[in-house]
C-alpha cells in the first residue's frame, strides 16, 4: 500500500513540476516575442491550455482567434489567422512550418523549444542572444 501511495505522490509531483515548467516557458516566450504588448491576448484550441494560460501575468485568454496576438495550437484546427502561431508538437510544427514562429513540446520526458528563423524574420521578431540556441533554419 505504501508503494502505491509513493508512486501516486511522485507522479503528482512530476506532473506539477511539468506544468510549472510549461507555465514559465510560455510566460518567457510571450514576453520575448511581444515585448511591448500588455496585456497579451492569447487564444488556444485546448481548454487545458487555456486554464494554464489564465495563471500567467499580463495574459488574457480570448475566445476568438481574431482577437488574439498569439495562438497556441494543440491540434490541426487553424485554417487562417493573422496572429502569431505557436504549436505544441513537432508534428504540428511541420504542419504549420510556413506560419508558426515555433513550438514547445515534450519529447521523451524532456522539454523541447524550437523557433523557425524564417517565420521570426517574416514577423519582425528578434530573439535575445540567450534564445538563439533554440532557433532552427529548417525542420
Beta strands, then each sheet from edge to edge (+ up, - down):
strand 1: 40-44
strand 2: 59-61
strand 3: 70-73
strand 4: 84-87
strand 5: 100-107
strand 6: 110-116
strand 7: 135-136
sheet 1: 2+ 1+ 3+ 4+ 5+ 6- 7-
end
